[in-house]
Amino acid sequence: MPADTGRRRISAVPRIVGRRLLLLAPITLVVTVGVFWLASLSPLDPLDAYMSGQSAALTDEQRGELRRTLGLDRSWWSAWWDWLRATLGGDLGRSMSYRQSVSTVIGDRLPWTLVLSVSGLVLALIISVCLGLWAALAPGSLADRAIGVLATVLAAVPPFVLGMGVIAVFALGLGLFPTGGLTDPGEGVAAGSLLRHLALPTVVFALSQVPWLILGLRETVIRTLSEDAVLFARLRGIPRRTIVVGHVLPVAAPPFIALTATRLPELIAGSVIVEAVFAWPGIGAAMVQAAQRLDLDLLCFLTVASTAAVLLCTLLADVLYVLLDPRVDTDV
């Protein structure tokens, strides 16, 4: 990349970051309002969820008193305003479903979500690079067609269906892996047990990401192989391996890295589904339970955090595209 072009791309980054960050606060604020408003329309009773379905055993006076104690008697906008002031003051509130502070719930579960997400992403990259290069270096071959079919099928299968199928075959059918959870019942967290429980959700998580990465890398490598510089190198008799390693991969890597960054928001949605299917004790499972029980303090914080993470991942993808892909117009 010429020096002038590189400087122009670097100078465009602050402008892109500034534009995106200006949208971050109003979008997250609207999301918080939406969470409380939609919760107010839900037919579920948060008091009944808090009492594990036993609120009918209470008298009307007891239910009213408990609603006032828990703050469930407020209008949704009053509850939203109180939550917003407390959150901005550093108090994330208390989870009714877990009977813990929201910060404790997040602290206990975030590490396990990171373990699953990072391991799934690493496995997805390994699979995508191997299969994408294999298909691209032999276009039109049986391997290329088979990999294309595999990517298309995986893209069409929802992660929860894929997860249930994997459980049916490898956990229930063959008995090779546990059906879910973090450890075996009654056991502490040990490396061996953790790896056994992590295997299936990691594979499902990775397979849900690989179709787009495989196809994206294949397209980039095939396009690079057709460039004049590569054709000229072939005419000079340079070995194919040298051409691929010395020219094709360095050119194809930046767009692939940028494409990977665009898939980062999918990690958030994917973790919610995969953790729910495999009963993995992470943030995604906590979000599902918070939604089922109208645990607004926890649900709203997780929704806001997820929204912010998606926006920041999208920002990262935009920055990487500008810095690494010369086809991107830096003047937009």
Steps between C-alpha positions, in 0.01 A plus 500: 500500500654840399600731784252773398215249486596360839506843662166590346343182638644556846374859500149375414482283813429782753215624280345154484543442874349839581193437287433160653554612859253785452236236430594273790339696785161579336462146365571338837266746670217411261571132561459543876168677451388221267585228750291654780212588268482152345523342845197702607304342212598147592225271635753353744481604863848579640371440854388150403839436341672628813288265713565207261131478417385502864362854521143370487546368854534859629215728592431815302649708779815289510540518122453877507754542778751278321450693176575826681807348666636374169407819316257321268217744565664783303415603146747382238636850435550560872681166530712587196597840640594352839705229326677752277595728790627208707700355209663831417591523868675162486223290657397229250213383718405158628392195303169363621547166325848430637448680835840668452625837391522542122874562524544166679299316235707659224828432678415134554382433145702724270819287519314190380346689210845624402640146519227370268512797260878509464535124459217495247648788302849344494358169379290680238808680367701178479222317313432797272862555402561131427180441301496843335855461367436142394196605299664811352819325387299234314202690353240280336642183652304243698644642822396853403144391423475293819626787715256737330210264573615462861517877548156548345342234721661636817383852412141374463485304828412709809752462785242356739408229247868425445552485876211260556628278218851492645361412844284223352791340316809551715348528849183288504582264214872429534541619859834663421424837660264637767177662388574833665603691805843603618594193704356166599238514780656530843850565365710815510652670198796292380693529173405159365131532579492857371651400165248217459209733568649775284556283192149482353395864557834615355449291187143624453609858564779466243288329234244780522771748396703313238274522191554871444870484586562207265317659208657840564854364509440283194376797297791720606765237422349416159489869411860544609612199295358665188697823544764594244784479754416138577463408135835663423663309786367176357642586158838555662488148635477590868376197699130503586571463872724808495233700316229398746707566812685807377229685308152352526477459877635849588247655259208282610565530874387864557151456346461172693595669827252779429231244415570319827447828685157538339404163647587603856147627576378150410696371798254675729187359337668162458598481866140554612375211286787258561507563876125443522522171307795364700405651839833681500518738801589813309357842424276368225323255729458776758339723238250227409405446865474874564261532204289205614464640852483872412811562708524859377819612674696208357319489167542869429870504587571192288302643210684831521835323529417281200390802296819687585710194418333461161554868418864488611565181302344663196724801555804271521398333174464838328841613621667178389333520160632852450851415619542162333282488188618734221166467320317699770438868425635705791305813399157362606 
